Amino acid sequence: MPTIKRFEELRIWQDARKQCQQIGVLVQSSGLKNDFALRDQINRSSGSVMDNIAEGFDRFTKNDFRHFLIIARGSNAEVRSQLYRVLDKGYCTVNEIEELIRFSEMLSIKITNFIHYIDKSGYKNKPVNTHDVSEPSDTTYGKNELLVSEELNEELISFFQQPPTLPTISNSLNNNE
C-alpha cells in the first residue's frame, strides 16, 4: 500500500493547486485584473480549496480531515460560481471559461470520492509525537499514516484518466433563458 505522508502527495491537492494557477492566469489575461472585488474573491476561493485540503490533512483526526475536505469542496463550488460571474461580466468567452468550469467540476468529484474513501478506510488518527515537534522523521507517523490500498489506487488512477461526461456551459446558459 502506498503511504501518503505529506499533503503535497495528494492528487486532489495537486489539482487544487493547478486550479489556483489557472485562475491566476485568467486574472492576468482578462479584464478581471481590473475588477478588484471579483478578482480578489476568486483568488481567495481557489486558494481556499488547496489550503483546506492541506489543513485537514495535517489535523490529527479522521473527522477533522473529512470536515476540511467538505469545506474545500464548498470553496471549489464558490470558484465555479465566480467563474460564471466572470463570464456574465464579459471578461471571457464561453469557450475560454468552459475548460476551467469542467476542471472545477472534476475536482469536486475527486474531493467527494476521497471523502468516501476516508469514510470507508481504517484511517482514524495521526499520532502526536510530543517529544519532537520541530523536525519530523520517517518514524514520526508510525502506523496511522493514511494508507491507500492498491485496489483503490488503481481505481483512482482509472477514474482520473477517464473523466465522466459533464454538462457544457452552453447547456447551463440555455437552461436559464
ROMARTI-179736 format. One record per residue: residue in three letters; x, y, z of N, C-alpha, C, O in turn. Coordinates in steps of 0.2 Angstrom, whole numbers, plus 2048, in hexadecimal, padded with zeros to 3 digits. Layout:
<pts>
+------+-----+-----+-----+------+------+------+-----+-----+-----+-----+-----+-----+
: rest : npx : npy : npz : capx : capy : capz : cpx : cpy : cpz : opx : opy : opz :
+------+-----+-----+-----+------+------+------+-----+-----+-----+-----+-----+-----+
:  ALA :   X :   Y :   Z :    X :    Y :    Z :   X :   Y :   Z :   X :   Y :   Z :
...
+------+-----+-----+-----+------+------+------+-----+-----+-----+-----+-----+-----+
</pts>
This chain:
<pts>
+------+-----+-----+-----+------+------+------+-----+-----+-----+-----+-----+-----+
: rest : npx : npy : npz : capx : capy : capz : cpx : cpy : cpz : opx : opy : opz :
+------+-----+-----+-----+------+------+------+-----+-----+-----+-----+-----+-----+
:  MET : 804 : 7FA : 800 :  800 :  800 :  800 : 804 : 806 : 800 : 809 : 807 : 804 :
:  PRO : 803 : 80B : 7FB :  807 :  811 :  7FC : 805 : 815 : 802 : 7FF : 815 : 804 :
:  THR : 80A : 819 : 805 :  808 :  81D :  80B : 809 : 824 : 809 : 80E : 826 : 806 :
:  ILE : 804 : 828 : 80B :  804 :  82F :  80A : 806 : 832 : 810 : 803 : 832 : 815 :
:  LYS : 80C : 835 : 810 :  80F :  839 :  816 : 80E : 840 : 816 : 80E : 843 : 81B :
:  ARG : 80D : 843 : 810 :  80D :  84A :  810 : 807 : 84C : 80B : 805 : 849 : 806 :
:  PHE : 804 : 852 : 80D :  7FE :  854 :  809 : 800 : 855 : 801 : 7FB : 854 : 7FD :
:  GLU : 806 : 857 : 800 :  808 :  858 :  7F9 : 808 : 852 : 7F5 : 808 : 852 : 7EF :
:  GLU : 807 : 84C : 7F8 :  807 :  846 :  7F4 : 800 : 844 : 7F2 : 7FE : 840 : 7EE :
:  LEU : 7FB : 848 : 7F5 :  7F4 :  846 :  7F3 : 7F2 : 849 : 7EC : 7F3 : 84F : 7EB :
:  ARG : 7EF : 845 : 7E8 :  7EE :  848 :  7E1 : 7E8 : 84D : 7E2 : 7E9 : 852 : 7DE :
:  ILE : 7E4 : 84D : 7E7 :  7DF :  852 :  7E7 : 7E2 : 859 : 7E9 : 7E0 : 85E : 7E6 :
:  TRP : 7E7 : 859 : 7ED :  7EB :  85F :  7EE : 7EE : 861 : 7E8 : 7EE : 867 : 7E7 :
:  GLN : 7F2 : 85D : 7E5 :  7F5 :  85F :  7DF : 7F0 : 862 : 7DA : 7F2 : 867 : 7D6 :
:  ASP : 7EB : 85F : 7D9 :  7E6 :  862 :  7D4 : 7E3 : 868 : 7D7 : 7E2 : 86D : 7D3 :
:  ALA : 7E2 : 869 : 7DD :  7E0 :  86F :  7E0 : 7E5 : 875 : 7DF : 7E3 : 87B : 7DD :
:  ARG : 7EB : 873 : 7DF :  7F1 :  878 :  7DE : 7F1 : 87A : 7D6 : 7F2 : 880 : 7D5 :
:  LYS : 7F0 : 875 : 7D2 :  7EF :  876 :  7CB : 7EA : 87B : 7C9 : 7EA : 880 : 7C5 :
:  GLN : 7E4 : 87A : 7CD :  7DE :  87E :  7CC : 7E0 : 885 : 7CE : 7DE : 88A : 7CA :
:  CYS : 7E3 : 886 : 7D3 :  7E5 :  88D :  7D6 : 7EA : 890 : 7D1 : 7E9 : 896 : 7D0 :
:  GLN : 7EE : 88C : 7CE :  7F3 :  88F :  7C9 : 7EF : 891 : 7C3 : 7F0 : 897 : 7C0 :
:  GLN : 7EA : 88D : 7C1 :  7E6 :  88F :  7BB : 7E2 : 895 : 7BC : 7E1 : 899 : 7B8 :
:  ILE : 7E0 : 896 : 7C2 :  7DC :  89C :  7C4 : 7E1 : 8A2 : 7C4 : 7DF : 8A8 : 7C1 :
:  GLY : 7E7 : 8A1 : 7C6 :  7EC :  8A7 :  7C5 : 7ED : 8A9 : 7BE : 7ED : 8AF : 7BD :
:  VAL : 7ED : 8A4 : 7BA :  7EE :  8A6 :  7B3 : 7E8 : 8A9 : 7B0 : 7E9 : 8AE : 7AC :
:  LEU : 7E2 : 8A7 : 7B2 :  7DC :  8AA :  7B0 : 7DC : 8B1 : 7B2 : 7DA : 8B6 : 7AE :
:  VAL : 7DE : 8B3 : 7B8 :  7DE :  8B9 :  7BB : 7E2 : 8BE : 7B7 : 7E0 : 8C3 : 7B5 :
:  GLN : 7E8 : 8BB : 7B5 :  7ED :  8C0 :  7B2 : 7EC : 8C1 : 7AA : 7EE : 8C5 : 7A7 :
:  SER : 7E8 : 8BC : 7A7 :  7E7 :  8BC :  7A0 : 7E0 : 8BF : 79E : 7DE : 8BF : 798 :
:  SER : 7DC : 8C2 : 7A3 :  7D5 :  8C4 :  7A2 : 7D4 : 8CB : 7A5 : 7D8 : 8CD : 7A9 :
:  GLY : 7CE : 8CD : 7A4 :  7CC :  8D4 :  7A7 : 7CB : 8D3 : 7AF : 7CA : 8D7 : 7B2 :
:  LEU : 7CB : 8CC : 7B1 :  7CA :  8CB :  7B8 : 7CF : 8CE : 7BC : 7CE : 8CF : 7C2 :
:  LYS : 7D5 : 8CF : 7B9 :  7DB :  8D2 :  7BE : 7D9 : 8D9 : 7C0 : 7DC : 8DC : 7C5 :
:  ASN : 7D4 : 8DC : 7BD :  7D2 :  8E3 :  7BF : 7CB : 8E3 : 7C3 : 7C9 : 8E8 : 7C6 :
:  ASP : 7C8 : 8DD : 7C4 :  7C2 :  8DD :  7C8 : 7C5 : 8DA : 7CF : 7C5 : 8D4 : 7D0 :
:  PHE : 7C7 : 8DE : 7D3 :  7CB :  8DD :  7D9 : 7C7 : 8D8 : 7DE : 7CA : 8D3 : 7E0 :
:  ALA : 7C0 : 8D9 : 7DE :  7BC :  8D5 :  7E3 : 7BC : 8CE : 7E1 : 7BD : 8C9 : 7E4 :
:  LEU : 7BA : 8CD : 7DA :  7B9 :  8C7 :  7D8 : 7C0 : 8C3 : 7D7 : 7C0 : 8BD : 7D9 :
:  ARG : 7C5 : 8C7 : 7D5 :  7CB :  8C4 :  7D4 : 7CE : 8C1 : 7DB : 7D0 : 8BB : 7DC :
:  ASP : 7CD : 8C5 : 7E0 :  7CF :  8C3 :  7E7 : 7CB : 8BD : 7EA : 7CE : 8B9 : 7ED :
:  GLN : 7C5 : 8BD : 7E8 :  7C0 :  8B8 :  7EB : 7C2 : 8B1 : 7E7 : 7C2 : 8AC : 7EB :
:  ILE : 7C3 : 8B1 : 7E1 :  7C4 :  8AB :  7DD : 7CB : 8A8 : 7DF : 7CD : 8A2 : 7E0 :
:  ASN : 7D0 : 8AD : 7E0 :  7D7 :  8AB :  7E3 : 7D6 : 8A8 : 7E9 : 7DA : 8A3 : 7EB :
:  ARG : 7D3 : 8AB : 7EE :  7D2 :  8A8 :  7F5 : 7CE : 8A1 : 7F5 : 7D0 : 89D : 7F8 :
:  SER : 7C9 : 8A1 : 7F1 :  7C5 :  89A :  7F0 : 7CA : 895 : 7EE : 7CA : 88F : 7F0 :
:  SER : 7CD : 896 : 7E8 :  7D1 :  891 :  7E5 : 7D7 : 88F : 7EA : 7D9 : 889 : 7EB :
:  GLY : 7DA : 894 : 7EE :  7DF :  892 :  7F3 : 7DC : 88E : 7F8 : 7E0 : 88A : 7FB :
:  SER : 7D6 : 890 : 7FA :  7D3 :  88D :  800 : 7D2 : 885 : 7FF : 7D2 : 881 : 803 :
:  VAL : 7D1 : 883 : 7F8 :  7D0 :  87C :  7F7 : 7D6 : 878 : 7F9 : 7D6 : 873 : 7FC :
:  MET : 7DC : 87B : 7F6 :  7E2 :  877 :  7F8 : 7E4 : 878 : 7FF : 7E7 : 873 : 802 :
:  ASP : 7E3 : 87E : 802 :  7E5 :  87F :  809 : 7E1 : 87A : 80E : 7E4 : 878 : 813 :
:  ASN : 7DB : 879 : 80C :  7D7 :  875 :  811 : 7D8 : 86E : 810 : 7D8 : 86A : 815 :
:  ILE : 7DA : 86C : 80A :  7DD :  865 :  809 : 7E3 : 864 : 80E : 7E4 : 85F : 811 :
:  ALA : 7E7 : 868 : 80D :  7EE :  868 :  811 : 7EC : 868 : 818 : 7EF : 864 : 81C :
:  GLU : 7E8 : 86D : 81B :  7E7 :  86E :  822 : 7E4 : 867 : 824 : 7E5 : 865 : 82A :
:  GLY : 7DF : 865 : 821 :  7DB :  85F :  823 : 7E0 : 859 : 824 : 7E0 : 855 : 828 :
:  PHE : 7E5 : 858 : 81F :  7E9 :  853 :  81F : 7EE : 853 : 825 : 7F0 : 84E : 828 :
:  ASP : 7F0 : 859 : 827 :  7F4 :  85A :  82D : 7F1 : 85A : 833 : 7F4 : 85B : 839 :
:  ARG : 7EA : 859 : 833 :  7E6 :  859 :  83A : 7E8 : 851 : 83C : 7EA : 84D : 838 :
:  PHE : 7E6 : 850 : 842 :  7E7 :  84A :  845 : 7E2 : 844 : 845 : 7E3 : 83F : 846 :
:  THR : 7DC : 846 : 843 :  7D6 :  841 :  843 : 7D3 : 841 : 83C : 7D3 : 845 : 838 :
:  LYS : 7D0 : 83B : 83B :  7CD :  839 :  835 : 7C7 : 83E : 834 : 7C6 : 841 : 82E :
:  ASN : 7C4 : 840 : 839 :  7BE :  844 :  839 : 7C0 : 84B : 837 : 7BD : 84F : 833 :
:  ASP : 7C6 : 84E : 83A :  7C8 :  854 :  838 : 7CA : 854 : 830 : 7C8 : 859 : 82D :
:  PHE : 7CD : 84F : 82E :  7CF :  84F :  827 : 7C9 : 84F : 823 : 7C9 : 853 : 81E :
:  ARG : 7C4 : 84B : 824 :  7BE :  84B :  820 : 7BB : 852 : 820 : 7B8 : 854 : 81B :
:  HIS : 7BA : 855 : 826 :  7B7 :  85B :  827 : 7BB : 861 : 822 : 7B7 : 864 : 81F :
:  PHE : 7C1 : 861 : 822 :  7C5 :  865 :  81E : 7C4 : 864 : 816 : 7C4 : 868 : 812 :
:  LEU : 7C3 : 85D : 815 :  7C2 :  85B :  80E : 7BB : 85E : 80B : 7BB : 860 : 806 :
:  ILE : 7B7 : 85E : 810 :  7B0 :  860 :  80E : 7B0 : 868 : 80D : 7AD : 86B : 809 :
:  ILE : 7B4 : 86B : 811 :  7B5 :  873 :  810 : 7B8 : 874 : 80A : 7B6 : 879 : 806 :
:  ALA : 7BD : 870 : 808 :  7C1 :  871 :  802 : 7BC : 870 : 7FC : 7BD : 874 : 7F7 :
:  ARG : 7B8 : 86B : 7FC :  7B3 :  86A :  7F7 : 7AE : 870 : 7F6 : 7AD : 872 : 7F1 :
:  GLY : 7AC : 873 : 7FC :  7A8 :  879 :  7FC : 7AC : 87F : 7F9 : 7A9 : 882 : 7F5 :
:  SER : 7B2 : 880 : 7FA :  7B6 :  885 :  7F7 : 7B7 : 884 : 7F0 : 7B7 : 889 : 7EC :
:  ASN : 7B7 : 87E : 7EE :  7B8 :  87C :  7E7 : 7B1 : 87E : 7E3 : 7B1 : 880 : 7DE :
:  ALA : 7AB : 87D : 7E6 :  7A5 :  87F :  7E4 : 7A5 : 887 : 7E3 : 7A2 : 889 : 7DE :
:  GLU : 7A8 : 88A : 7E8 :  7A8 :  892 :  7E7 : 7AC : 894 : 7E1 : 7AA : 898 : 7DD :
:  VAL : 7B2 : 890 : 7E0 :  7B6 :  892 :  7DA : 7B2 : 891 : 7D4 : 7B2 : 895 : 7CF :
:  ARG : 7AE : 88C : 7D3 :  7AA :  88A :  7CD : 7A5 : 890 : 7CD : 7A3 : 892 : 7C7 :
:  SER : 7A1 : 892 : 7D2 :  79C :  897 :  7D2 : 79F : 89E : 7CF : 79D : 8A1 : 7CB :
:  GLN : 7A5 : 89F : 7D2 :  7A9 :  8A5 :  7D0 : 7AB : 8A5 : 7C9 : 7AB : 8AA : 7C6 :
:  LEU : 7AD : 89F : 7C6 :  7AE :  89F :  7BF : 7A8 : 8A1 : 7BB : 7A9 : 8A4 : 7B6 :
:  TYR : 7A2 : 89F : 7BD :  79C :  8A1 :  7B9 : 79C : 8A8 : 7BA : 799 : 8AC : 7B5 :
:  ARG : 79D : 8AB : 7BF :  79D :  8B3 :  7C0 : 7A2 : 8B6 : 7BB : 7A1 : 8BB : 7B8 :
:  VAL : 7A8 : 8B3 : 7BB :  7AD :  8B5 :  7B6 : 7AA : 8B5 : 7AF : 7AB : 8BA : 7AB :
:  LEU : 7A7 : 8B0 : 7AD :  7A4 :  8AF :  7A7 : 79E : 8B4 : 7A6 : 79E : 8B7 : 7A0 :
:  ASP : 79A : 8B5 : 7AA :  794 :  8B9 :  7AA : 796 : 8C1 : 7A9 : 793 : 8C5 : 7A6 :
:  LYS : 79C : 8C2 : 7AC :  79F :  8C9 :  7AC : 7A2 : 8CA : 7A5 : 7A5 : 8D0 : 7A4 :
:  GLY : 7A3 : 8C5 : 7A1 :  7A6 :  8C6 :  79A : 7AE : 8C6 : 79B : 7B1 : 8C8 : 796 :
:  TYR : 7B1 : 8C4 : 7A0 :  7B8 :  8C4 :  7A0 : 7BB : 8BE : 79C : 7C1 : 8BE : 79A :
:  CYS : 7B7 : 8B9 : 79B :  7B9 :  8B3 :  797 : 7B4 : 8B1 : 792 : 7AE : 8B2 : 794 :
:  THR : 7B5 : 8AD : 78D :  7B0 :  8A9 :  789 : 7AE : 8A3 : 78D : 7B2 : 8A0 : 791 :
:  VAL : 7A9 : 8A0 : 78A :  7A7 :  899 :  78D : 7AC : 894 : 78C : 7AE : 890 : 790 :
:  ASN : 7AF : 894 : 786 :  7B5 :  88F :  784 : 7BB : 890 : 789 : 7BE : 88B : 78B :
:  GLU : 7BC : 896 : 78B :  7C2 :  897 :  78F : 7C1 : 895 : 796 : 7C5 : 892 : 79A :
:  ILE : 7BA : 896 : 799 :  7B9 :  894 :  7A0 : 7B7 : 88D : 7A1 : 7B7 : 88A : 7A6 :
:  GLU : 7B4 : 88A : 79B :  7B1 :  883 :  79C : 7B7 : 87E : 79E : 7B5 : 87A : 7A2 :
:  GLU : 7BD : 87F : 79C :  7C2 :  87A :  79E : 7C3 : 87B : 7A6 : 7C4 : 876 : 7A9 :
:  LEU : 7C3 : 881 : 7A8 :  7C4 :  882 :  7B0 : 7BE : 87F : 7B4 : 7BF : 87C : 7B9 :
:  ILE : 7B8 : 880 : 7B1 :  7B2 :  87D :  7B5 : 7B2 : 876 : 7B5 : 7B1 : 873 : 7BA :
:  ARG : 7B4 : 873 : 7AF :  7B5 :  86B :  7AF : 7BA : 869 : 7B4 : 7B9 : 864 : 7B7 :
:  PHE : 7C0 : 86C : 7B4 :  7C5 :  86A :  7B9 : 7C2 : 86B : 7C0 : 7C4 : 866 : 7C4 :
:  SER : 7BF : 870 : 7C2 :  7BC :  871 :  7C8 : 7B7 : 86B : 7CA : 7B7 : 869 : 7CF :
:  GLU : 7B3 : 86A : 7C5 :  7AE :  864 :  7C6 : 7B2 : 85E : 7C7 : 7B0 : 85A : 7CC :
:  MET : 7B7 : 85C : 7C4 :  7BB :  856 :  7C5 : 7BE : 856 : 7CC : 7BE : 851 : 7CF :
:  LEU : 7C1 : 85C : 7CE :  7C4 :  85C :  7D4 : 7BE : 85B : 7DA : 7C0 : 858 : 7DF :
:  SER : 7B8 : 85D : 7D9 :  7B3 :  85C :  7DE : 7B2 : 854 : 7DE : 7B1 : 852 : 7E4 :
:  ILE : 7B2 : 851 : 7D8 :  7B0 :  84A :  7D8 : 7B6 : 846 : 7DC : 7B5 : 842 : 7E0 :
:  LYS : 7BC : 848 : 7DB :  7C2 :  845 :  7DE : 7C2 : 846 : 7E5 : 7C4 : 842 : 7E9 :
:  ILE : 7C0 : 84C : 7E8 :  7C0 :  84E :  7EF : 7BB : 849 : 7F2 : 7BC : 846 : 7F7 :
:  THR : 7B5 : 849 : 7EF :  7AF :  845 :  7F1 : 7B1 : 83D : 7F2 : 7B0 : 83A : 7F7 :
:  ASN : 7B5 : 83B : 7ED :  7B7 :  834 :  7ED : 7BC : 833 : 7F2 : 7BC : 82E : 7F5 :
:  PHE : 7C0 : 838 : 7F3 :  7C5 :  837 :  7F9 : 7C2 : 837 : 800 : 7C4 : 833 : 804 :
:  ILE : 7BD : 83B : 800 :  7B9 :  83B :  807 : 7B6 : 834 : 808 : 7B6 : 831 : 80D :
:  HIS : 7B3 : 831 : 803 :  7B0 :  82A :  803 : 7B5 : 825 : 805 : 7B4 : 821 : 809 :
:  TYR : 7BB : 826 : 802 :  7C1 :  821 :  803 : 7C3 : 822 : 80B : 7C3 : 81D : 80E :
:  ILE : 7C3 : 828 : 80D :  7C5 :  829 :  814 : 7C0 : 826 : 819 : 7C2 : 823 : 81E :
:  ASP : 7BA : 827 : 817 :  7B4 :  824 :  81B : 7B5 : 81C : 81C : 7B3 : 81A : 821 :
:  LYS : 7B7 : 819 : 816 :  7B7 :  812 :  816 : 7BE : 80F : 819 : 7BF : 809 : 81A :
:  SER : 7C3 : 813 : 819 :  7CA :  811 :  81B : 7CA : 810 : 822 : 7C6 : 812 : 826 :
:  GLY : 7D0 : 80C : 824 :  7D1 :  80B :  82B : 7D5 : 811 : 82E : 7D7 : 811 : 834 :
:  TYR : 7D6 : 816 : 82A :  7DA :  81C :  82D : 7D6 : 81F : 833 : 7D0 : 821 : 832 :
:  LYS : 7D9 : 821 : 838 :  7D5 :  824 :  83E : 7D9 : 82A : 840 : 7D6 : 830 : 83F :
:  ASN : 7DF : 82A : 843 :  7E2 :  82F :  845 : 7EA : 82F : 843 : 7EC : 82A : 842 :
:  LYS : 7ED : 835 : 843 :  7F4 :  835 :  842 : 7F7 : 835 : 849 : 7F4 : 838 : 84E :
:  PRO : 7FC : 832 : 84A :  7FF :  832 :  851 : 802 : 839 : 852 : 804 : 83C : 84E :
:  VAL : 802 : 83B : 858 :  805 :  841 :  85B : 80C : 83F : 85E : 80C : 83C : 863 :
:  ASN : 811 : 842 : 85B :  818 :  841 :  85F : 81A : 847 : 862 : 81C : 84C : 85F :
:  THR : 819 : 847 : 869 :  81A :  84D :  86D : 821 : 84E : 86E : 823 : 854 : 871 :
:  HIS : 825 : 849 : 86D :  82D :  84A :  86E : 830 : 84E : 868 : 836 : 850 : 86A :
:  ASP : 82E : 84E : 862 :  831 :  851 :  85D : 82C : 854 : 858 : 829 : 851 : 854 :
:  VAL : 82C : 85B : 85A :  827 :  85F :  856 : 82A : 863 : 850 : 827 : 866 : 84C :
:  SER : 831 : 863 : 850 :  834 :  868 :  84C : 836 : 864 : 845 : 834 : 867 : 840 :
:  GLU : 838 : 85E : 845 :  83A :  85B :  83F : 838 : 854 : 83F : 83A : 84F : 842 :
:  PRO : 832 : 852 : 83B :  830 :  84B :  83B : 835 : 847 : 837 : 838 : 848 : 833 :
:  SER : 835 : 841 : 83A :  839 :  83B :  837 : 834 : 836 : 833 : 82E : 837 : 834 :
:  ASP : 837 : 831 : 830 :  833 :  82C :  82D : 82F : 828 : 831 : 82A : 825 : 830 :
:  THR : 831 : 828 : 838 :  82E :  824 :  83D : 828 : 828 : 840 : 825 : 825 : 844 :
:  THR : 828 : 82F : 83F :  823 :  833 :  843 : 81C : 831 : 842 : 818 : 831 : 847 :
:  TYR : 81A : 82F : 83C :  813 :  82D :  83A : 811 : 826 : 83D : 80B : 825 : 83E :
:  GLY : 816 : 821 : 83D :  814 :  81B :  840 : 80F : 817 : 83C : 80F : 818 : 836 :
:  LYS : 80A : 813 : 83F :  806 :  80F :  83C : 800 : 813 : 839 : 7FC : 810 : 835 :
:  ASN : 7FE : 819 : 83B :  7F8 :  81C :  839 : 7F9 : 821 : 833 : 7F5 : 826 : 833 :
:  GLU : 7FE : 81F : 82F :  7FE :  823 :  829 : 7F8 : 822 : 825 : 7F4 : 81D : 826 :
:  LEU : 7F6 : 826 : 820 :  7F1 :  825 :  81C : 7F3 : 820 : 816 : 7F7 : 822 : 812 :
:  LEU : 7F0 : 81A : 817 :  7F2 :  815 :  812 : 7ED : 814 : 80C : 7E7 : 815 : 80E :
:  VAL : 7EF : 814 : 806 :  7EB :  813 :  801 : 7EC : 80C : 7FE : 7F2 : 80A : 7FC :
:  SER : 7E7 : 808 : 7FE :  7E7 :  801 :  7FB : 7E9 : 801 : 7F4 : 7E8 : 806 : 7F0 :
:  GLU : 7ED : 7FC : 7F2 :  7EE :  7FB :  7EB : 7E8 : 7FB : 7E6 : 7E8 : 7FE : 7E1 :
:  GLU : 7E3 : 7F8 : 7E9 :  7DD :  7F8 :  7E5 : 7DA : 7FF : 7E4 : 7D8 : 801 : 7DF :
:  LEU : 7D9 : 803 : 7E9 :  7D7 :  809 :  7E9 : 7DB : 80E : 7E5 : 7D9 : 812 : 7E1 :
:  ASN : 7E2 : 80D : 7E6 :  7E7 :  811 :  7E2 : 7E5 : 810 : 7DA : 7E5 : 815 : 7D6 :
:  GLU : 7E4 : 809 : 7D8 :  7E3 :  808 :  7D1 : 7DC : 80B : 7CF : 7DC : 80E : 7C9 :
:  GLU : 7D7 : 80A : 7D3 :  7D1 :  80D :  7D2 : 7D1 : 815 : 7D1 : 7CE : 817 : 7CC :
:  LEU : 7D5 : 818 : 7D5 :  7D6 :  81F :  7D5 : 7D9 : 821 : 7CF : 7D8 : 826 : 7CB :
:  ILE : 7DF : 81E : 7CD :  7E2 :  81F :  7C7 : 7DE : 81E : 7C1 : 7DE : 823 : 7BC :
:  SER : 7DA : 819 : 7C1 :  7D5 :  818 :  7BB : 7D0 : 81D : 7BB : 7CF : 820 : 7B5 :
:  PHE : 7CE : 81F : 7C0 :  7C9 :  825 :  7C1 : 7CB : 82B : 7BE : 7C8 : 82F : 7BA :
:  PHE : 7D1 : 82D : 7C0 :  7D4 :  833 :  7BE : 7D6 : 833 : 7B6 : 7D6 : 839 : 7B3 :
:  GLN : 7D7 : 82D : 7B4 :  7D9 :  82D :  7AD : 7D3 : 82D : 7A8 : 7D4 : 82F : 7A2 :
:  GLN : 7CD : 82C : 7AB :  7C7 :  82C :  7A7 : 7C2 : 830 : 7AA : 7BD : 82D : 7AD :
:  PRO : 7C2 : 836 : 7A9 :  7BD :  83B :  7AD : 7B6 : 839 : 7AA : 7B5 : 838 : 7A4 :
:  PRO : 7B1 : 83A : 7AE :  7AA :  839 :  7AC : 7A8 : 83F : 7A7 : 7AB : 844 : 7A7 :
:  THR : 7A3 : 83E : 7A4 :  7A0 :  843 :  7A0 : 79D : 848 : 7A4 : 799 : 846 : 7A8 :
:  LEU : 79E : 84E : 7A3 :  79C :  854 :  7A7 : 797 : 858 : 7A3 : 799 : 859 : 79D :
:  PRO : 792 : 85C : 7A6 :  78E :  860 :  7A2 : 793 : 866 : 79F : 798 : 868 : 7A2 :
:  THR : 791 : 869 : 799 :  795 :  86E :  797 : 792 : 875 : 799 : 78C : 875 : 79C :
:  ILE : 796 : 87A : 799 :  794 :  881 :  79B : 78E : 883 : 797 : 789 : 886 : 799 :
:  SER : 78E : 881 : 790 :  789 :  884 :  78C : 782 : 881 : 78E : 77D : 885 : 78E :
:  ASN : 782 : 87B : 790 :  77C :  878 :  793 : 77A : 87B : 799 : 774 : 87C : 79A :
:  SER : 77E : 87D : 79D :  77D :  880 :  7A4 : 77A : 887 : 7A2 : 775 : 889 : 7A6 :
:  LEU : 77D : 88A : 79E :  77A :  891 :  79C : 774 : 891 : 799 : 76F : 895 : 79A :
:  ASN : 772 : 88C : 794 :  76C :  88B :  791 : 766 : 88A : 796 : 761 : 88C : 795 :
:  ASN : 768 : 886 : 79B :  763 :  884 :  7A0 : 760 : 88A : 7A4 : 75B : 88A : 7A7 :
:  ASN : 764 : 88F : 7A4 :  762 :  895 :  7A8 : 75E : 89A : 7A4 : 75C : 89F : 7A7 :
:  GLU : 75E : 899 : 79E :  75A :  89E :  799 : 752 : 89D : 79A : 74F : 8A0 : 797 :
+------+-----+-----+-----+------+------+------+-----+-----+-----+-----+-----+-----+
</pts>
